[in-house]
Amino acid sequence: MGFFDSIYAADLPHRAVAVYMYLKNRANKDGSCFPAVGTIAKDLSLSKRTVYRALDELEQKGFIKRSARWRERGGRSSSLYELCAP
């Protein structure tokens, strides 16, 4: 089985598949990355709201785990996305 077989078989909308592939493409060797939602939206020609929906769907199906990231002075930064084996 290929790497993406499980995401294709998960009955996810195309927006979620596209966002997952985007995250996979940008992930480090540990399977994590932290692009901003606005960056994902711009690169995939999607709205921010659509990206948020896709991320929610991926998290609900167990394909990603999201964690908040914080700047040194306490401000919020982009989320950390960890790719999970479903």
Backbone as ProteinMPNN parsed JSONL, in Angstrom:
{"seq_chain_A": "MGFFDSIYAADLPHRAVAVYMYLKNRANKDGSCFPAVGTIAKDLSLSKRTVYRALDELEQKGFIKRSARWRERGGRSSSLYELCAP", "coords_chain_A": {"N_chain_A": [[0.843, -1.19, 0.0], [0.456, 2.236, -0.746], [1.691, 5.358, 0.623], [-0.314, 7.364, 0.739], [-2.672, 5.979, 0.558], [-4.351, 5.499, 2.777], [-5.433, 8.02, 3.365], [-6.822, 8.564, 1.055], [-8.763, 6.608, 1.208], [-10.262, 7.404, 3.35], [-12.606, 8.812, 3.076], [-12.709, 11.632, 2.967], [-13.313, 15.135, 2.305], [-12.179, 16.83, -0.697], [-10.791, 19.16, -0.02], [-9.661, 18.625, 2.471], [-7.926, 16.525, 1.871], [-6.171, 17.859, 0.146], [-5.054, 19.768, 1.917], [-3.83, 18.061, 3.766], [-1.874, 16.835, 2.145], [-0.38, 19.088, 1.561], [0.623, 19.732, 4.125], [2.084, 17.394, 4.594], [4.015, 17.611, 2.615], [5.506, 19.744, 3.592], [6.408, 18.92, 6.018], [8.839, 18.048, 8.525], [11.479, 15.592, 9.129], [10.446, 14.343, 11.351], [7.776, 14.485, 10.988], [6.372, 16.848, 11.481], [5.218, 20.253, 11.202], [4.753, 23.827, 10.799], [3.124, 25.769, 9.311], [1.429, 28.884, 8.747], [-2.125, 29.394, 8.81], [-3.035, 31.261, 6.966], [-0.964, 31.192, 5.093], [-1.155, 28.558, 4.135], [-3.706, 28.73, 3.0], [-3.302, 30.686, 0.999], [-1.301, 29.455, -0.625], [-2.695, 27.194, -1.531], [-4.84, 28.276, -2.8], [-7.269, 28.617, -1.401], [-9.886, 29.617, 0.887], [-9.327, 31.017, 4.172], [-11.171, 30.05, 6.017], [-12.013, 27.684, 4.809], [-9.652, 26.22, 4.968], [-9.44, 25.999, 7.765], [-11.71, 24.374, 8.223], [-10.901, 22.056, 6.867], [-8.634, 21.329, 8.386], [-9.885, 20.778, 10.838], [-11.398, 18.521, 10.065], [-9.354, 16.726, 9.387], [-8.113, 16.44, 11.867], [-10.189, 15.32, 13.383], [-10.446, 12.839, 12.154], [-8.065, 11.696, 12.825], [-5.695, 12.13, 11.431], [-3.996, 14.284, 11.808], [-2.438, 16.121, 14.496], [-2.942, 18.964, 16.398], [-1.176, 21.617, 17.948], [-0.829, 24.414, 20.084], [1.385, 27.158, 19.549], [3.701, 29.432, 21.007], [5.025, 32.736, 21.179], [8.106, 34.189, 22.437], [7.487, 36.438, 23.975], [4.93, 35.936, 24.737], [2.872, 36.081, 22.866], [0.602, 34.581, 20.512], [1.548, 32.169, 18.106], [1.846, 30.51, 14.898], [0.125, 27.357, 14.588], [1.37, 24.132, 15.606], [1.622, 21.358, 13.596], [1.274, 17.945, 13.667], [1.807, 15.082, 11.888], [-0.047, 12.145, 11.858], [-0.231, 8.583, 11.975], [-3.021, 7.162, 10.76]], "CA_chain_A": [[0.0, 0.0, 0.0], [1.173, 3.499, -0.78], [1.559, 6.209, 1.798], [-1.542, 8.145, 0.732], [-3.851, 5.118, 0.427], [-5.266, 5.648, 3.916], [-6.161, 9.291, 3.278], [-7.776, 8.433, -0.054], [-9.837, 5.709, 1.636], [-10.897, 7.93, 4.56], [-13.847, 9.522, 2.747], [-12.545, 13.041, 3.316], [-13.496, 16.041, 1.17], [-10.937, 17.139, -1.404], [-10.053, 20.223, 0.68], [-8.875, 18.002, 3.547], [-6.845, 15.779, 1.229], [-5.204, 18.85, -0.338], [-4.347, 20.343, 3.065], [-2.959, 17.019, 4.309], [-0.721, 16.7, 1.25], [0.413, 20.303, 1.764], [1.344, 19.562, 5.384], [3.041, 16.295, 4.401], [5.094, 18.148, 1.783], [6.291, 20.691, 4.365], [6.793, 18.326, 7.305], [10.234, 17.638, 8.704], [11.636, 14.135, 9.22], [9.626, 13.866, 12.457], [6.375, 14.58, 10.604], [5.715, 18.044, 12.014], [5.451, 21.521, 10.517], [3.971, 24.887, 11.437], [2.744, 26.875, 8.435], [0.255, 29.654, 9.159], [-3.328, 29.102, 8.039], [-3.044, 32.177, 5.825], [0.002, 30.689, 4.111], [-1.771, 27.375, 3.522], [-4.81, 29.209, 2.165], [-2.749, 31.367, -0.176], [-0.61, 28.488, -1.474], [-3.654, 26.251, -2.119], [-5.948, 29.058, -3.375], [-8.469, 28.346, -0.614], [-10.125, 30.624, 1.918], [-8.872, 30.599, 5.504], [-12.245, 29.267, 6.638], [-11.956, 26.351, 4.214], [-8.481, 25.55, 5.561], [-9.82, 25.625, 9.14], [-12.611, 23.209, 8.14], [-10.085, 20.896, 6.484], [-7.824, 20.952, 9.552], [-10.801, 20.137, 11.793], [-11.722, 17.188, 9.556], [-8.158, 15.89, 9.51], [-7.897, 16.154, 13.284], [-11.249, 14.407, 13.825], [-10.179, 11.498, 11.599], [-6.818, 11.195, 13.373], [-4.563, 12.295, 10.513], [-3.085, 15.289, 12.356], [-2.623, 16.61, 15.863], [-2.582, 20.383, 16.448], [-0.74, 22.164, 19.233], [-0.575, 25.859, 20.045], [2.771, 27.615, 19.702], [3.716, 30.767, 21.6], [6.252, 33.521, 21.032], [8.789, 34.417, 23.712], [6.794, 37.487, 24.737], [3.605, 35.474, 25.11], [1.899, 36.139, 21.777], [0.331, 33.327, 19.822], [2.196, 31.958, 16.822], [1.118, 29.503, 14.128], [-0.008, 26.068, 15.263], [2.244, 23.039, 15.213], [0.853, 20.235, 13.054], [1.989, 16.686, 13.692], [1.134, 14.086, 11.066], [-0.235, 10.891, 12.596], [-0.642, 7.426, 11.193], [-4.419, 6.869, 11.168]], "C_chain_A": [[0.882, 1.246, 0.0], [0.865, 4.346, 0.44], [0.206, 6.91, 1.87], [-2.806, 7.286, 0.63], [-4.844, 5.328, 1.563], [-6.041, 6.96, 3.852], [-7.169, 9.254, 2.141], [-8.976, 7.594, 0.372], [-10.648, 6.271, 2.803], [-12.183, 8.697, 4.308], [-13.817, 10.967, 3.249], [-12.834, 13.906, 2.095], [-12.145, 16.41, 0.55], [-10.133, 18.232, -0.708], [-9.159, 19.639, 1.771], [-7.705, 17.214, 2.974], [-5.762, 16.743, 0.758], [-4.396, 19.44, 0.818], [-3.413, 19.304, 3.684], [-1.701, 16.865, 3.454], [0.198, 17.913, 1.372], [1.256, 20.164, 3.036], [2.416, 18.48, 5.261], [4.254, 16.791, 3.619], [6.029, 19.059, 2.583], [6.794, 20.145, 5.705], [8.27, 17.969, 7.33], [10.299, 16.115, 8.846], [10.822, 13.52, 10.352], [8.135, 13.949, 12.155], [5.657, 15.774, 11.185], [6.105, 19.278, 11.201], [4.548, 22.573, 11.161], [3.663, 26.051, 10.49], [1.506, 27.591, 8.981], [-0.929, 29.293, 8.263], [-3.407, 30.005, 6.806], [-2.095, 31.742, 4.722], [-0.555, 29.471, 3.383], [-2.859, 27.818, 2.552], [-4.29, 29.849, 0.882], [-2.122, 30.363, -1.139], [-1.57, 27.527, -2.178], [-4.829, 26.949, -2.8], [-7.283, 28.692, -2.727], [-8.687, 29.511, 0.342], [-9.587, 30.1, 3.247], [-9.908, 29.707, 6.167], [-12.246, 27.833, 6.103], [-10.784, 25.563, 4.773], [-8.795, 25.121, 6.989], [-10.743, 24.405, 9.146], [-11.821, 21.945, 7.818], [-9.236, 20.406, 7.658], [-8.676, 20.273, 10.612], [-11.118, 18.712, 11.362], [-10.537, 16.24, 9.693], [-7.89, 15.507, 10.961], [-8.946, 15.165, 13.796], [-11.014, 12.981, 13.345], [-8.844, 10.923, 12.064], [-5.604, 11.317, 12.465], [-3.549, 13.329, 11.003], [-3.409, 15.546, 13.819], [-2.136, 18.052, 15.864], [-2.193, 20.776, 17.853], [-0.49, 23.652, 19.061], [0.908, 26.127, 20.22], [2.726, 29.061, 20.176], [5.049, 31.448, 21.355], [6.86, 33.757, 22.417], [8.085, 35.448, 24.578], [5.341, 37.144, 25.036], [2.556, 35.524, 24.019], [1.754, 34.793, 21.091], [1.032, 33.306, 18.472], [1.367, 30.941, 16.04], [1.092, 28.183, 14.901], [1.053, 25.096, 14.762], [1.342, 21.895, 14.765], [1.738, 19.0, 13.047], [1.172, 15.678, 12.874], [1.107, 12.768, 11.823], [-0.571, 9.777, 11.624], [-2.044, 7.05, 11.652], [-4.653, 5.416, 11.471]], "O_chain_A": [[1.919, 1.294, 0.663], [-0.083, 4.09, 1.182], [-0.363, 7.037, 2.954], [-3.911, 7.829, 0.618], [-6.054, 5.333, 1.333], [-7.204, 7.0, 4.252], [-8.246, 9.841, 2.243], [-10.095, 7.855, -0.069], [-11.637, 5.657, 3.204], [-12.794, 9.189, 5.257], [-14.765, 11.452, 3.866], [-12.624, 13.465, 0.965], [-11.104, 16.311, 1.2], [-8.905, 18.233, -0.795], [-8.035, 20.099, 1.973], [-6.609, 17.234, 3.536], [-4.574, 16.483, 0.944], [-3.179, 19.593, 0.705], [-2.302, 19.648, 4.09], [-0.593, 16.776, 3.983], [1.419, 17.777, 1.293], [2.455, 20.443, 3.026], [3.526, 18.64, 5.769], [5.389, 16.429, 3.93], [7.22, 19.136, 2.281], [7.516, 20.827, 6.431], [8.869, 17.635, 6.308], [9.286, 15.431, 8.7], [10.532, 12.324, 10.332], [7.314, 13.533, 12.973], [4.441, 15.726, 11.37], [7.176, 19.333, 10.597], [3.682, 22.244, 11.971], [3.918, 27.205, 10.836], [0.643, 26.969, 9.601], [-0.75, 28.932, 7.1], [-3.803, 29.558, 5.73], [-2.397, 31.909, 3.541], [-0.441, 29.363, 2.162], [-2.925, 27.339, 1.42], [-4.8, 29.57, -0.203], [-2.382, 30.414, -2.341], [-1.297, 27.091, -3.296], [-5.721, 26.282, -3.323], [-8.287, 28.487, -3.409], [-7.774, 30.302, 0.58], [-9.413, 28.895, 3.427], [-9.558, 28.716, 6.808], [-12.456, 26.884, 6.858], [-10.907, 24.364, 5.026], [-8.459, 24.006, 7.388], [-10.582, 23.506, 9.972], [-12.042, 20.894, 8.419], [-9.135, 19.202, 7.893], [-8.242, 19.295, 11.222], [-11.112, 17.796, 12.185], [-10.704, 15.081, 10.074], [-7.486, 14.379, 11.247], [-8.616, 14.264, 14.567], [-11.342, 12.023, 14.046], [-8.518, 9.782, 11.735], [-4.585, 10.67, 12.708], [-2.372, 13.256, 10.65], [-4.495, 15.233, 14.305], [-1.039, 18.337, 15.384], [-2.796, 20.329, 18.829], [0.001, 24.095, 18.023], [1.6, 25.413, 20.946], [1.835, 29.823, 19.8], [6.089, 30.79, 21.328], [6.204, 33.55, 23.437], [8.092, 35.33, 25.804], [4.6, 37.987, 25.541], [1.441, 35.048, 24.228], [2.673, 33.975, 21.093], [1.094, 34.323, 17.781], [0.287, 30.555, 16.489], [1.939, 27.936, 15.76], [1.561, 25.221, 13.648], [0.412, 21.513, 15.475], [2.832, 19.017, 12.482], [-0.008, 15.457, 13.144], [2.123, 12.332, 12.365], [-1.139, 10.025, 10.561], [-2.238, 6.663, 12.805], [-5.768, 5.03, 11.822]]}, "name": "protein", "num_of_chains": 1, "seq": "MGFFDSIYAADLPHRAVAVYMYLKNRANKDGSCFPAVGTIAKDLSLSKRTVYRALDELEQKGFIKRSARWRERGGRSSSLYELCAP"}
